[in-house]
Amino acid sequence: MIIKVPINKSKATRRFTLFVILLLVFTLMALQPQLFIKSGSYGFVKVAGFIGSFIFIIGAAFVAQKVFNKKPGLIIDNEGIADGSLGVMFPKVSWSQVTEIRHLESNGDHFIKITIKDPEKYMAAEPNPLKRKMLEMNYNTLRTPVNIAASRLKMDFQELYAMVKSKLEAFKTR
C-alpha cells in the first residue's frame, strides 16, 4: 500500500503573495524613485529597487515552484519512505536501512528524524549536487541526512509520526 501525503501549501502561498508584493514595490522604486524620496538624488533608490527586484523575482520563482508543484510531500510504502517535504524529492530510504525514528521539535515546528545505517552512502548516491548539499547540511546538524519537516505536510503530526513508526515496525516483523 502506497501512502502519498501532500505538501501543505498555505505557508508557501502566503510567502508567494508577500514576495510578489515586495517585488512590485521594489520594481516601482526602480522605475519611479520620485515616489519614495523628495530630493533630486534618485540613484540610490533606483539601485535599491533593481537589487530588490532581482532578489524577490528569484524568491518568488522559487516559492512559486513549491505552490504549483503537484508532487506529494512524502511517499510511504512497504519498501521505504521518500521525503519531499521541502519541495525537493529526495531518494527513497529503504526500511531495512532505518535504525531509529525520533520526534524533534524546533521553534514550534515538528520534525521526524530518521536515522539510517550508512548515511554517507545515501548522500553519495544523490546525483544532484544541490540536493546532496542539503542532505549533508542535515547530516552535519542532526547526524542523519533524512529529516522530515512535518509542518510542511498536510497531515496531523501525531498521525504522521504514528504511521511512519508503524510502517517501520511492520517491516521489521515481516
N, C-alpha and C positions, 0 to 999 in steps of 0.2 A: 504494500500500500504506500503510495506516494502522497505526502502532505506538502502542499505549497502554501507558504504564509506570505501574503502580500506586504509590500512596504507601506508604512503609514505616511501618506503624502501631505498631511496637514501642515507639519512644520516646514517642509520643503516649499509648499505653496505660499505660506506666509513669507518665507525668506525670499522667494522669487519675486513676489509683489514688492517687497522692500527694495530689492536690488533694481527693479525696473523704475521705481520712483526715484531712487538716488541716481540712476543712470540719466533720467530725464532732467533732474536738477543740475547735474554736472554738465550735461550737453548744453543746457540753457546758459550755464556760466561761460562755457567756451564760445558760444555763438552770440550771446547778448550780455557781456560783462557789465555794461552800464546799469543793468537792473540790480546789481549786487553791491556796487560802490558808487559814490558820488563824484570822487575826484577823477581826473583825466588819466590816471595810471592804471590802465586795464590789463597790462601784460601779465601780472601775477595771477589775476583772476582767470584769464584765458588759459594760462598754462595749467593751473589747478583744475580747471574744467576739463581740459583734454586728458590729463592724467587720471582724474576721477572717472571720466567716461570710459577710458581704456580699462581700468580696473573693474568697474562694475559691469561692463559688457562681458568680460571674461567670467566674472562671478555669476551673472545672470544666465549665461550659456551653460555653465557647469550645473547650476541648480535646476535649470530647465530640463537638462538631461535626466535628472532624478524624477522630476514631476511627471514627465511624459513617458518614462520608461515603463514598459508593460511586464518586465521580468519579475518573478517573485523575489522577495527579500530573503527567503530561507526555503530550502528544499530538504525534506527529511524523508528517508525511505528505509527499507530493511537493510540496505548495504552501508548507509552512512548519512552524512549531513553536509550540505553545501551552503555557505554563508554568502549572502548578497545584501546584507542589511545596510551596508554603507553605499549602496547603489552600484557596487562593483562585485561581480560574481567571482568568488574565489574557488579554487579546486575543491572537489568533494573530499571530505575526510572519512575514511572507512571506519566503521565502528571497531574493527579489530585494532586500529591504531590509537583509539581513545583510551587513556588511562584514568582520567578524572574529569568530572563536570562540577563546576562550582558557580555560586552566585556571587557577583561583585556588585557593589553599589558605589557610585561616584557622583557627587553633586545632584543627588536625587534620581539619576538615571541608573537603570538596571542593566547588567551585562551578564552573559553566560560565558564563563571561561572554560574552554575545552582544552585540556592538557593532552598532548599526543606523544607517542613513543619516540619518534625520530623527527623533531621539528626542523632540523637543518635540511634533511632530505625533502620534506614537504615544501619548504621555502625554495630550495634549489629547483624543484620541479616546475615552478611557476615561470613561464616563458616571458611574460610581460614585466619589464624592469620596474615600472611604476607600482604594479601590484606586489611584486616581490619586495620593494622598499616598504610598502605598507605592512606586509607580513613581518618584515624584520623589525619595524618600529614596535609592533605589537609584542613581538618576542622579547625585545630589549626591555620593555616596560613590565610585561606581565609573565615573562618566561614561557609564553606559548604564542604561536602565531594566530591561533583561532580564538577570536573574541567576538561574540555576537552582541550587537547593540540592540537590545530588546525594545527600547523606547522607539526605535525606528521601524518597528514591525507592527502590523495591525492585528495584535493578539495580546490578551492579558498576560502579563509576565509570569504569574504563578502557573497558569495553564500551560504556557510555552515551556517553562522550566520542567514541570512535571512530565510533559510529553517527551522532551529530549532525554530526561533521565530514564523514563520507562522504555524508550526505544533502545537505549544502551543496555539496560537490564535484559530486555527481550533478546537482544543479540547474544549476550553472554550466556544465557540459559538455553540456547538452541543446541 
